[in-house]
Amino acid sequence: MLTAPVAKTLLEMKKSARVVIWDYKYYFEIAIDSKEIAPQRMTNPPTARKFKTITAAYSYLRNVLEYEGGITILIAP
């Protein structure tokens, strides 16, 4: 699981990183090279950061992580 500062650094250093927004039934998650983004407050057990809308996930990538590359959107099984 990646924290926001680590994810931002990874995206800056590795231009070929695969960024995916997963569409689950009631929420969305961001994964970078198959590693989820951690929430602001860690939970026990650790779970990925969940976004209520795809717009919120996209905005987080663009504004917080300052990512400008391509994004894949996948529907979870």
PDB file with SEQRES, HELIX, SHEET and CRYST1 records, atoms N, CA, C and O in Angstrom:
SEQRES   1 A   77  MET LEU THR ALA PRO VAL ALA LYS THR LEU LEU GLU MET          
SEQRES   2 A   77  LYS LYS SER ALA ARG VAL VAL ILE TRP ASP TYR LYS TYR          
SEQRES   3 A   77  TYR PHE GLU ILE ALA ILE ASP SER LYS GLU ILE ALA PRO          
SEQRES   4 A   77  GLN ARG MET THR ASN PRO PRO THR ALA ARG LYS PHE LYS          
SEQRES   5 A   77  THR ILE THR ALA ALA TYR SER TYR LEU ARG ASN VAL LEU          
SEQRES   6 A   77  GLU TYR GLU GLY GLY ILE THR ILE LEU ILE ALA PRO              
HELIX    1 AA1 ALA A    4  MET A   13  1                                  10    
HELIX    2 AA2 ILE A   54  SER A   59  1                                   6    
HELIX    3 AA3 TYR A   60  VAL A   64  3                                   5    
SHEET    1 AA1 4 LYS A  35  GLU A  36  0                                        
SHEET    2 AA1 4 PHE A  28  ILE A  32 -1                                        
SHEET    3 AA1 4 VAL A  19  ASP A  23 -1                                        
SHEET    4 AA1 4 THR A  72  ILE A  75  1                                        
CRYST1    1.000    1.000    1.000  90.00  90.00  90.00 P 1           1          
ATOM      1  N   MET A   1       0.843  -1.157   0.000  1.00  0.00           N  
ATOM      2  CA  MET A   1       0.000   0.000   0.000  1.00  0.00           C  
ATOM      3  C   MET A   1       0.903   1.238   0.000  1.00  0.00           C  
ATOM      4  O   MET A   1       1.888   1.294   0.735  1.00  0.00           O  
ATOM      5  N   LEU A   2       0.558   2.229  -0.830  1.00  0.00           N  
ATOM      6  CA  LEU A   2       1.374   3.426  -0.986  1.00  0.00           C  
ATOM      7  C   LEU A   2       0.747   4.629  -0.291  1.00  0.00           C  
ATOM      8  O   LEU A   2      -0.456   4.862  -0.408  1.00  0.00           O  
ATOM      9  N   THR A   3       1.558   5.386   0.426  1.00  0.00           N  
ATOM     10  CA  THR A   3       1.072   6.650   0.967  1.00  0.00           C  
ATOM     11  C   THR A   3       1.121   7.696  -0.151  1.00  0.00           C  
ATOM     12  O   THR A   3       1.784   7.482  -1.166  1.00  0.00           O  
ATOM     13  N   ALA A   4       0.440   8.802   0.023  1.00  0.00           N  
ATOM     14  CA  ALA A   4       0.401   9.837  -1.015  1.00  0.00           C  
ATOM     15  C   ALA A   4       1.793  10.357  -1.383  1.00  0.00           C  
ATOM     16  O   ALA A   4       2.082  10.472  -2.574  1.00  0.00           O  
ATOM     17  N   PRO A   5       2.672  10.678  -0.421  1.00  0.00           N  
ATOM     18  CA  PRO A   5       4.011  11.159  -0.808  1.00  0.00           C  
ATOM     19  C   PRO A   5       4.823  10.120  -1.589  1.00  0.00           C  
ATOM     20  O   PRO A   5       5.530  10.462  -2.537  1.00  0.00           O  
ATOM     21  N   VAL A   6       4.716   8.861  -1.187  1.00  0.00           N  
ATOM     22  CA  VAL A   6       5.438   7.795  -1.900  1.00  0.00           C  
ATOM     23  C   VAL A   6       4.868   7.615  -3.303  1.00  0.00           C  
ATOM     24  O   VAL A   6       5.620   7.439  -4.262  1.00  0.00           O  
ATOM     25  N   ALA A   7       3.550   7.657  -3.424  1.00  0.00           N  
ATOM     26  CA  ALA A   7       2.908   7.517  -4.736  1.00  0.00           C  
ATOM     27  C   ALA A   7       3.303   8.662  -5.661  1.00  0.00           C  
ATOM     28  O   ALA A   7       3.576   8.444  -6.841  1.00  0.00           O  
ATOM     29  N   LYS A   8       3.334   9.868  -5.133  1.00  0.00           N  
ATOM     30  CA  LYS A   8       3.713  11.035  -5.938  1.00  0.00           C  
ATOM     31  C   LYS A   8       5.142  10.901  -6.440  1.00  0.00           C  
ATOM     32  O   LYS A   8       5.421  11.177  -7.607  1.00  0.00           O  
ATOM     33  N   THR A   9       6.050  10.479  -5.563  1.00  0.00           N  
ATOM     34  CA  THR A   9       7.449  10.285  -5.953  1.00  0.00           C  
ATOM     35  C   THR A   9       7.571   9.185  -6.996  1.00  0.00           C  
ATOM     36  O   THR A   9       8.317   9.323  -7.966  1.00  0.00           O  
ATOM     37  N   LEU A  10       6.843   8.101  -6.799  1.00  0.00           N  
ATOM     38  CA  LEU A  10       6.877   6.989  -7.760  1.00  0.00           C  
ATOM     39  C   LEU A  10       6.413   7.453  -9.139  1.00  0.00           C  
ATOM     40  O   LEU A  10       7.025   7.100 -10.147  1.00  0.00           O  
ATOM     41  N   LEU A  11       5.344   8.236  -9.190  1.00  0.00           N  
ATOM     42  CA  LEU A  11       4.830   8.717 -10.468  1.00  0.00           C  
ATOM     43  C   LEU A  11       5.794   9.694 -11.141  1.00  0.00           C  
ATOM     44  O   LEU A  11       5.864   9.750 -12.368  1.00  0.00           O  
ATOM     45  N   GLU A  12       6.533  10.461 -10.343  1.00  0.00           N  
ATOM     46  CA  GLU A  12       7.516  11.383 -10.908  1.00  0.00           C  
ATOM     47  C   GLU A  12       8.716  10.640 -11.467  1.00  0.00           C  
ATOM     48  O   GLU A  12       9.251  11.015 -12.511  1.00  0.00           O  
ATOM     49  N   MET A  13       9.145   9.581 -10.773  1.00  0.00           N  
ATOM     50  CA  MET A  13      10.354   8.857 -11.168  1.00  0.00           C  
ATOM     51  C   MET A  13      10.100   7.814 -12.248  1.00  0.00           C  
ATOM     52  O   MET A  13      10.936   7.607 -13.127  1.00  0.00           O  
ATOM     53  N   LYS A  14       8.963   7.167 -12.180  1.00  0.00           N  
ATOM     54  CA  LYS A  14       8.676   6.071 -13.102  1.00  0.00           C  
ATOM     55  C   LYS A  14       7.566   6.492 -14.070  1.00  0.00           C  
ATOM     56  O   LYS A  14       6.380   6.362 -13.766  1.00  0.00           O  
ATOM     57  N   LYS A  15       7.964   6.990 -15.218  1.00  0.00           N  
ATOM     58  CA  LYS A  15       7.003   7.489 -16.206  1.00  0.00           C  
ATOM     59  C   LYS A  15       6.150   6.367 -16.815  1.00  0.00           C  
ATOM     60  O   LYS A  15       5.080   6.624 -17.365  1.00  0.00           O  
ATOM     61  N   SER A  16       6.631   5.128 -16.713  1.00  0.00           N  
ATOM     62  CA  SER A  16       5.895   4.000 -17.299  1.00  0.00           C  
ATOM     63  C   SER A  16       4.958   3.326 -16.294  1.00  0.00           C  
ATOM     64  O   SER A  16       4.440   2.243 -16.566  1.00  0.00           O  
ATOM     65  N   ALA A  17       4.736   3.953 -15.143  1.00  0.00           N  
ATOM     66  CA  ALA A  17       3.862   3.362 -14.117  1.00  0.00           C  
ATOM     67  C   ALA A  17       2.449   3.191 -14.671  1.00  0.00           C  
ATOM     68  O   ALA A  17       1.945   4.050 -15.395  1.00  0.00           O  
ATOM     69  N   ARG A  18       1.829   2.086 -14.327  1.00  0.00           N  
ATOM     70  CA  ARG A  18       0.466   1.800 -14.777  1.00  0.00           C  
ATOM     71  C   ARG A  18      -0.512   2.295 -13.711  1.00  0.00           C  
ATOM     72  O   ARG A  18      -0.542   1.776 -12.595  1.00  0.00           O  
ATOM     73  N   VAL A  19      -1.297   3.289 -14.061  1.00  0.00           N  
ATOM     74  CA  VAL A  19      -2.250   3.893 -13.132  1.00  0.00           C  
ATOM     75  C   VAL A  19      -3.650   3.413 -13.496  1.00  0.00           C  
ATOM     76  O   VAL A  19      -4.099   3.562 -14.632  1.00  0.00           O  
ATOM     77  N   VAL A  20      -4.330   2.832 -12.507  1.00  0.00           N  
ATOM     78  CA  VAL A  20      -5.663   2.266 -12.738  1.00  0.00           C  
ATOM     79  C   VAL A  20      -6.631   2.813 -11.697  1.00  0.00           C  
ATOM     80  O   VAL A  20      -6.310   2.882 -10.511  1.00  0.00           O  
ATOM     81  N   ILE A  21      -7.821   3.201 -12.154  1.00  0.00           N  
ATOM     82  CA  ILE A  21      -8.923   3.498 -11.246  1.00  0.00           C  
ATOM     83  C   ILE A  21      -9.857   2.302 -11.314  1.00  0.00           C  
ATOM     84  O   ILE A  21     -10.446   2.022 -12.358  1.00  0.00           O  
ATOM     85  N   TRP A  22      -9.988   1.597 -10.193  1.00  0.00           N  
ATOM     86  CA  TRP A  22     -10.865   0.430 -10.129  1.00  0.00           C  
ATOM     87  C   TRP A  22     -12.281   0.866  -9.781  1.00  0.00           C  
ATOM     88  O   TRP A  22     -12.494   1.633  -8.842  1.00  0.00           O  
ATOM     89  N   ASP A  23     -13.231   0.375 -10.538  1.00  0.00           N  
ATOM     90  CA  ASP A  23     -14.643   0.674 -10.313  1.00  0.00           C  
ATOM     91  C   ASP A  23     -15.282  -0.513  -9.602  1.00  0.00           C  
ATOM     92  O   ASP A  23     -15.585  -1.535 -10.218  1.00  0.00           O  
ATOM     93  N   TYR A  24     -15.481  -0.362  -8.305  1.00  0.00           N  
ATOM     94  CA  TYR A  24     -16.208  -1.368  -7.536  1.00  0.00           C  
ATOM     95  C   TYR A  24     -17.672  -0.943  -7.493  1.00  0.00           C  
ATOM     96  O   TYR A  24     -18.010   0.132  -7.986  1.00  0.00           O  
ATOM     97  N   LYS A  25     -18.520  -1.741  -6.932  1.00  0.00           N  
ATOM     98  CA  LYS A  25     -19.952  -1.458  -6.991  1.00  0.00           C  
ATOM     99  C   LYS A  25     -20.320  -0.139  -6.316  1.00  0.00           C  
ATOM    100  O   LYS A  25     -21.137   0.609  -6.853  1.00  0.00           O  
ATOM    101  N   TYR A  26     -19.747   0.166  -5.165  1.00  0.00           N  
ATOM    102  CA  TYR A  26     -20.134   1.359  -4.410  1.00  0.00           C  
ATOM    103  C   TYR A  26     -19.014   2.380  -4.200  1.00  0.00           C  
ATOM    104  O   TYR A  26     -19.221   3.393  -3.532  1.00  0.00           O  
ATOM    105  N   TYR A  27     -17.837   2.125  -4.762  1.00  0.00           N  
ATOM    106  CA  TYR A  27     -16.718   3.048  -4.574  1.00  0.00           C  
ATOM    107  C   TYR A  27     -15.656   2.804  -5.649  1.00  0.00           C  
ATOM    108  O   TYR A  27     -15.742   1.854  -6.426  1.00  0.00           O  
ATOM    109  N   PHE A  28     -14.652   3.690  -5.670  1.00  0.00           N  
ATOM    110  CA  PHE A  28     -13.543   3.598  -6.620  1.00  0.00           C  
ATOM    111  C   PHE A  28     -12.231   3.577  -5.843  1.00  0.00           C  
ATOM    112  O   PHE A  28     -12.126   4.186  -4.778  1.00  0.00           O  
ATOM    113  N   GLU A  29     -11.236   2.878  -6.373  1.00  0.00           N  
ATOM    114  CA  GLU A  29      -9.905   2.823  -5.776  1.00  0.00           C  
ATOM    115  C   GLU A  29      -8.870   3.124  -6.847  1.00  0.00           C  
ATOM    116  O   GLU A  29      -9.073   2.824  -8.024  1.00  0.00           O  
ATOM    117  N   ILE A  30      -7.755   3.722  -6.429  1.00  0.00           N  
ATOM    118  CA  ILE A  30      -6.638   3.993  -7.329  1.00  0.00           C  
ATOM    119  C   ILE A  30      -5.530   2.993  -7.030  1.00  0.00           C  
ATOM    120  O   ILE A  30      -5.214   2.737  -5.868  1.00  0.00           O  
ATOM    121  N   ALA A  31      -4.944   2.430  -8.078  1.00  0.00           N  
ATOM    122  CA  ALA A  31      -3.795   1.537  -7.936  1.00  0.00           C  
ATOM    123  C   ALA A  31      -2.693   1.998  -8.884  1.00  0.00           C  
ATOM    124  O   ALA A  31      -2.959   2.362 -10.030  1.00  0.00           O  
ATOM    125  N   ILE A  32      -1.465   1.979  -8.400  1.00  0.00           N  
ATOM    126  CA  ILE A  32      -0.299   2.309  -9.209  1.00  0.00           C  
ATOM    127  C   ILE A  32       0.584   1.076  -9.231  1.00  0.00           C  
ATOM    128  O   ILE A  32       1.097   0.648  -8.197  1.00  0.00           O  
ATOM    129  N   ASP A  33       0.756   0.511 -10.409  1.00  0.00           N  
ATOM    130  CA  ASP A  33       1.505  -0.747 -10.550  1.00  0.00           C  
ATOM    131  C   ASP A  33       0.999  -1.800  -9.565  1.00  0.00           C  
ATOM    132  O   ASP A  33       1.793  -2.468  -8.903  1.00  0.00           O  
ATOM    133  N   SER A  34      -0.299  -1.944  -9.473  1.00  0.00           N  
ATOM    134  CA  SER A  34      -0.989  -2.942  -8.642  1.00  0.00           C  
ATOM    135  C   SER A  34      -0.883  -2.687  -7.140  1.00  0.00           C  
ATOM    136  O   SER A  34      -1.226  -3.568  -6.352  1.00  0.00           O  
ATOM    137  N   LYS A  35      -0.424  -1.518  -6.725  1.00  0.00           N  
ATOM    138  CA  LYS A  35      -0.365  -1.165  -5.301  1.00  0.00           C  
ATOM    139  C   LYS A  35      -1.386  -0.064  -5.040  1.00  0.00           C  
ATOM    140  O   LYS A  35      -1.395   0.964  -5.718  1.00  0.00           O  
ATOM    141  N   GLU A  36      -2.251  -0.291  -4.044  1.00  0.00           N  
ATOM    142  CA  GLU A  36      -3.309   0.666  -3.749  1.00  0.00           C  
ATOM    143  C   GLU A  36      -2.762   1.881  -3.007  1.00  0.00           C  
ATOM    144  O   GLU A  36      -1.693   1.837  -2.397  1.00  0.00           O  
ATOM    145  N   ILE A  37      -3.534   2.969  -3.081  1.00  0.00           N  
ATOM    146  CA  ILE A  37      -3.211   4.187  -2.334  1.00  0.00           C  
ATOM    147  C   ILE A  37      -3.787   4.042  -0.929  1.00  0.00           C  
ATOM    148  O   ILE A  37      -4.951   3.676  -0.767  1.00  0.00           O  
ATOM    149  N   ALA A  38      -2.979   4.327   0.075  1.00  0.00           N  
ATOM    150  CA  ALA A  38      -3.417   4.217   1.474  1.00  0.00           C  
ATOM    151  C   ALA A  38      -4.330   5.387   1.839  1.00  0.00           C  
ATOM    152  O   ALA A  38      -4.204   6.471   1.269  1.00  0.00           O  
ATOM    153  N   PRO A  39      -5.244   5.177   2.781  1.00  0.00           N  
ATOM    154  CA  PRO A  39      -6.094   6.283   3.238  1.00  0.00           C  
ATOM    155  C   PRO A  39      -5.279   7.266   4.091  1.00  0.00           C  
ATOM    156  O   PRO A  39      -4.146   6.975   4.473  1.00  0.00           O  
ATOM    157  N   GLN A  40      -5.871   8.429   4.384  1.00  0.00           N  
ATOM    158  CA  GLN A  40      -5.164   9.416   5.206  1.00  0.00           C  
ATOM    159  C   GLN A  40      -4.863   8.846   6.583  1.00  0.00           C  
ATOM    160  O   GLN A  40      -3.762   9.024   7.103  1.00  0.00           O  
ATOM    161  N   ARG A  41      -5.826   8.167   7.170  1.00  0.00           N  
ATOM    162  CA  ARG A  41      -5.623   7.521   8.471  1.00  0.00           C  
ATOM    163  C   ARG A  41      -5.602   6.013   8.251  1.00  0.00           C  
ATOM    164  O   ARG A  41      -6.532   5.445   7.679  1.00  0.00           O  
ATOM    165  N   MET A  42      -4.557   5.390   8.699  1.00  0.00           N  
ATOM    166  CA  MET A  42      -4.443   3.947   8.507  1.00  0.00           C  
ATOM    167  C   MET A  42      -5.493   3.221   9.349  1.00  0.00           C  
ATOM    168  O   MET A  42      -5.782   3.597  10.484  1.00  0.00           O  
ATOM    169  N   THR A  43      -6.039   2.189   8.763  1.00  0.00           N  
ATOM    170  CA  THR A  43      -7.043   1.383   9.444  1.00  0.00           C  
ATOM    171  C   THR A  43      -6.433   0.038   9.809  1.00  0.00           C  
ATOM    172  O   THR A  43      -5.360  -0.320   9.324  1.00  0.00           O  
ATOM    173  N   ASN A  44      -7.109  -0.685  10.648  1.00  0.00           N  
ATOM    174  CA  ASN A  44      -6.641  -2.006  11.029  1.00  0.00           C  
ATOM    175  C   ASN A  44      -7.736  -3.010  10.723  1.00  0.00           C  
ATOM    176  O   ASN A  44      -8.775  -2.945  11.379  1.00  0.00           O  
ATOM    177  N   PRO A  45      -7.596  -3.908   9.806  1.00  0.00           N  
ATOM    178  CA  PRO A  45      -6.464  -4.110   8.895  1.00  0.00           C  
ATOM    179  C   PRO A  45      -6.404  -3.013   7.824  1.00  0.00           C  
ATOM    180  O   PRO A  45      -7.412  -2.364   7.545  1.00  0.00           O  
ATOM    181  N   PRO A  46      -5.219  -2.805   7.222  1.00  0.00           N  
ATOM    182  CA  PRO A  46      -5.075  -1.757   6.208  1.00  0.00           C  
ATOM    183  C   PRO A  46      -5.991  -1.994   5.007  1.00  0.00           C  
ATOM    184  O   PRO A  46      -6.069  -3.106   4.484  1.00  0.00           O  
ATOM    185  N   THR A  47      -6.672  -0.951   4.583  1.00  0.00           N  
ATOM    186  CA  THR A  47      -7.511  -1.014   3.382  1.00  0.00           C  
ATOM    187  C   THR A  47      -7.140   0.148   2.479  1.00  0.00           C  
ATOM    188  O   THR A  47      -6.577   1.142   2.939  1.00  0.00           O  
ATOM    189  N   ALA A  48      -7.449   0.028   1.211  1.00  0.00           N  
ATOM    190  CA  ALA A  48      -7.126   1.076   0.250  1.00  0.00           C  
ATOM    191  C   ALA A  48      -8.040   2.287   0.427  1.00  0.00           C  
ATOM    192  O   ALA A  48      -9.143   2.181   0.962  1.00  0.00           O  
ATOM    193  N   ARG A  49      -7.559   3.427  -0.029  1.00  0.00           N  
ATOM    194  CA  ARG A  49      -8.365   4.649   0.006  1.00  0.00           C  
ATOM    195  C   ARG A  49      -9.546   4.482  -0.946  1.00  0.00           C  
ATOM    196  O   ARG A  49      -9.373   4.056  -2.088  1.00  0.00           O  
ATOM    197  N   LYS A  50     -10.744   4.818  -0.475  1.00  0.00           N  
ATOM    198  CA  LYS A  50     -11.960   4.650  -1.276  1.00  0.00           C  
ATOM    199  C   LYS A  50     -12.538   6.009  -1.630  1.00  0.00           C  
ATOM    200  O   LYS A  50     -12.623   6.902  -0.788  1.00  0.00           O  
ATOM    201  N   PHE A  51     -12.932   6.153  -2.888  1.00  0.00           N  
ATOM    202  CA  PHE A  51     -13.533   7.386  -3.376  1.00  0.00           C  
ATOM    203  C   PHE A  51     -14.987   7.108  -3.746  1.00  0.00           C  
ATOM    204  O   PHE A  51     -15.293   6.060  -4.315  1.00  0.00           O  
ATOM    205  N   LYS A  52     -15.876   8.034  -3.429  1.00  0.00           N  
ATOM    206  CA  LYS A  52     -17.297   7.837  -3.703  1.00  0.00           C  
ATOM    207  C   LYS A  52     -17.631   7.985  -5.189  1.00  0.00           C  
ATOM    208  O   LYS A  52     -18.559   7.348  -5.686  1.00  0.00           O  
ATOM    209  N   THR A  53     -16.872   8.828  -5.894  1.00  0.00           N  
ATOM    210  CA  THR A  53     -17.134   9.044  -7.319  1.00  0.00           C  
ATOM    211  C   THR A  53     -15.848   8.898  -8.115  1.00  0.00           C  
ATOM    212  O   THR A  53     -14.748   9.032  -7.579  1.00  0.00           O  
ATOM    213  N   ILE A  54     -16.004   8.624  -9.390  1.00  0.00           N  
ATOM    214  CA  ILE A  54     -14.834   8.524 -10.268  1.00  0.00           C  
ATOM    215  C   ILE A  54     -14.192   9.902 -10.424  1.00  0.00           C  
ATOM    216  O   ILE A  54     -12.980  10.007 -10.611  1.00  0.00           O  
ATOM    217  N   THR A  55     -15.000  10.951 -10.349  1.00  0.00           N  
ATOM    218  CA  THR A  55     -14.480  12.309 -10.440  1.00  0.00           C  
ATOM    219  C   THR A  55     -13.548  12.613  -9.271  1.00  0.00           C  
ATOM    220  O   THR A  55     -12.514  13.255  -9.453  1.00  0.00           O  
ATOM    221  N   ALA A  56     -13.907  12.159  -8.081  1.00  0.00           N  
ATOM    222  CA  ALA A  56     -13.057  12.375  -6.904  1.00  0.00           C  
ATOM    223  C   ALA A  56     -11.725  11.648  -7.054  1.00  0.00           C  
ATOM    224  O   ALA A  56     -10.678  12.197  -6.710  1.00  0.00           O  
ATOM    225  N   ALA A  57     -11.755  10.420  -7.564  1.00  0.00           N  
ATOM    226  CA  ALA A  57     -10.522   9.651  -7.773  1.00  0.00           C  
ATOM    227  C   ALA A  57      -9.634  10.334  -8.820  1.00  0.00           C  
ATOM    228  O   ALA A  57      -8.423  10.461  -8.637  1.00  0.00           O  
ATOM    229  N   TYR A  58     -10.251  10.766  -9.906  1.00  0.00           N  
ATOM    230  CA  TYR A  58      -9.525  11.442 -10.981  1.00  0.00           C  
ATOM    231  C   TYR A  58      -8.912  12.752 -10.468  1.00  0.00           C  
ATOM    232  O   TYR A  58      -7.755  13.055 -10.758  1.00  0.00           O  
ATOM    233  N   SER A  59      -9.684  13.516  -9.714  1.00  0.00           N  
ATOM    234  CA  SER A  59      -9.220  14.778  -9.149  1.00  0.00           C  
ATOM    235  C   SER A  59      -8.052  14.558  -8.195  1.00  0.00           C  
ATOM    236  O   SER A  59      -7.103  15.342  -8.189  1.00  0.00           O  
ATOM    237  N   TYR A  60      -8.110  13.502  -7.391  1.00  0.00           N  
ATOM    238  CA  TYR A  60      -7.021  13.166  -6.471  1.00  0.00           C  
ATOM    239  C   TYR A  60      -5.733  12.902  -7.253  1.00  0.00           C  
ATOM    240  O   TYR A  60      -4.662  13.375  -6.872  1.00  0.00           O  
ATOM    241  N   LEU A  61      -5.840  12.149  -8.340  1.00  0.00           N  
ATOM    242  CA  LEU A  61      -4.661  11.871  -9.168  1.00  0.00           C  
ATOM    243  C   LEU A  61      -4.076  13.152  -9.747  1.00  0.00           C  
ATOM    244  O   LEU A  61      -2.864  13.363  -9.699  1.00  0.00           O  
ATOM    245  N   ARG A  62      -4.923  13.993 -10.287  1.00  0.00           N  
ATOM    246  CA  ARG A  62      -4.454  15.203 -10.965  1.00  0.00           C  
ATOM    247  C   ARG A  62      -3.966  16.282  -9.996  1.00  0.00           C  
ATOM    248  O   ARG A  62      -2.943  16.919 -10.247  1.00  0.00           O  
ATOM    249  N   ASN A  63      -4.686  16.490  -8.898  1.00  0.00           N  
ATOM    250  CA  ASN A  63      -4.373  17.608  -8.001  1.00  0.00           C  
ATOM    251  C   ASN A  63      -3.436  17.242  -6.858  1.00  0.00           C  
ATOM    252  O   ASN A  63      -2.478  17.970  -6.600  1.00  0.00           O  
ATOM    253  N   VAL A  64      -3.681  16.151  -6.176  1.00  0.00           N  
ATOM    254  CA  VAL A  64      -2.857  15.779  -5.023  1.00  0.00           C  
ATOM    255  C   VAL A  64      -1.558  15.111  -5.475  1.00  0.00           C  
ATOM    256  O   VAL A  64      -0.476  15.476  -5.013  1.00  0.00           O  
ATOM    257  N   LEU A  65      -1.667  14.136  -6.375  1.00  0.00           N  
ATOM    258  CA  LEU A  65      -0.468  13.426  -6.840  1.00  0.00           C  
ATOM    259  C   LEU A  65       0.183  14.104  -8.041  1.00  0.00           C  
ATOM    260  O   LEU A  65       1.275  13.715  -8.455  1.00  0.00           O  
ATOM    261  N   GLU A  66      -0.476  15.109  -8.601  1.00  0.00           N  
ATOM    262  CA  GLU A  66       0.023  15.870  -9.745  1.00  0.00           C  
ATOM    263  C   GLU A  66       0.407  14.968 -10.920  1.00  0.00           C  
ATOM    264  O   GLU A  66       1.435  15.173 -11.564  1.00  0.00           O  
ATOM    265  N   TYR A  67      -0.430  13.977 -11.183  1.00  0.00           N  
ATOM    266  CA  TYR A  67      -0.183  13.025 -12.269  1.00  0.00           C  
ATOM    267  C   TYR A  67      -0.818  13.552 -13.551  1.00  0.00           C  
ATOM    268  O   TYR A  67      -1.973  13.977 -13.549  1.00  0.00           O  
ATOM    269  N   GLU A  68      -0.058  13.526 -14.649  1.00  0.00           N  
ATOM    270  CA  GLU A  68      -0.545  14.058 -15.912  1.00  0.00           C  
ATOM    271  C   GLU A  68      -0.592  13.014 -17.023  1.00  0.00           C  
ATOM    272  O   GLU A  68      -0.903  13.344 -18.167  1.00  0.00           O  
ATOM    273  N   GLY A  69      -0.291  11.767 -16.702  1.00  0.00           N  
ATOM    274  CA  GLY A  69      -0.266  10.719 -17.723  1.00  0.00           C  
ATOM    275  C   GLY A  69      -1.619  10.070 -17.929  1.00  0.00           C  
ATOM    276  O   GLY A  69      -2.642  10.564 -17.454  1.00  0.00           O  
ATOM    277  N   GLY A  70      -1.610   8.963 -18.638  1.00  0.00           N  
ATOM    278  CA  GLY A  70      -2.833   8.245 -18.946  1.00  0.00           C  
ATOM    279  C   GLY A  70      -3.330   7.427 -17.765  1.00  0.00           C  
ATOM    280  O   GLY A  70      -2.557   7.004 -16.906  1.00  0.00           O  
ATOM    281  N   ILE A  71      -4.633   7.216 -17.745  1.00  0.00           N  
ATOM    282  CA  ILE A  71      -5.282   6.484 -16.666  1.00  0.00           C  
ATOM    283  C   ILE A  71      -6.162   5.400 -17.273  1.00  0.00           C  
ATOM    284  O   ILE A  71      -6.903   5.658 -18.222  1.00  0.00           O  
ATOM    285  N   THR A  72      -6.084   4.190 -16.730  1.00  0.00           N  
ATOM    286  CA  THR A  72      -6.946   3.095 -17.138  1.00  0.00           C  
ATOM    287  C   THR A  72      -8.062   2.947 -16.125  1.00  0.00           C  
ATOM    288  O   THR A  72      -7.813   2.994 -14.920  1.00  0.00           O  
ATOM    289  N   ILE A  73      -9.289   2.769 -16.594  1.00  0.00           N  
ATOM    290  CA  ILE A  73     -10.426   2.567 -15.694  1.00  0.00           C  
ATOM    291  C   ILE A  73     -10.929   1.132 -15.912  1.00  0.00           C  
ATOM    292  O   ILE A  73     -11.306   0.759 -17.023  1.00  0.00           O  
ATOM    293  N   LEU A  74     -10.926   0.345 -14.845  1.00  0.00           N  
ATOM    294  CA  LEU A  74     -11.335  -1.056 -14.937  1.00  0.00           C  
ATOM    295  C   LEU A  74     -12.502  -1.327 -13.990  1.00  0.00           C  
ATOM    296  O   LEU A  74     -12.590  -0.741 -12.911  1.00  0.00           O  
ATOM    297  N   ILE A  75     -13.386  -2.214 -14.404  1.00  0.00           N  
ATOM    298  CA  ILE A  75     -14.493  -2.638 -13.548  1.00  0.00           C  
ATOM    299  C   ILE A  75     -14.056  -3.893 -12.812  1.00  0.00           C  
ATOM    300  O   ILE A  75     -13.653  -4.878 -13.430  1.00  0.00           O  
ATOM    301  N   ALA A  76     -14.140  -3.850 -11.493  1.00  0.00           N  
ATOM    302  CA  ALA A  76     -13.722  -4.991 -10.674  1.00  0.00           C  
ATOM    303  C   ALA A  76     -14.693  -6.148 -10.853  1.00  0.00           C  
ATOM    304  O   ALA A  76     -15.891  -5.932 -11.032  1.00  0.00           O  
ATOM    305  N   PRO A  77     -14.177  -7.390 -10.807  1.00  0.00           N  
ATOM    306  CA  PRO A  77     -15.057  -8.556 -10.977  1.00  0.00           C  
ATOM    307  C   PRO A  77     -15.989  -8.743  -9.812  1.00  0.00           C  
ATOM    308  O   PRO A  77     -16.790  -9.678  -9.806  1.00  0.00           O  
TER     309      PRO A  77                                                      
END                                                                             
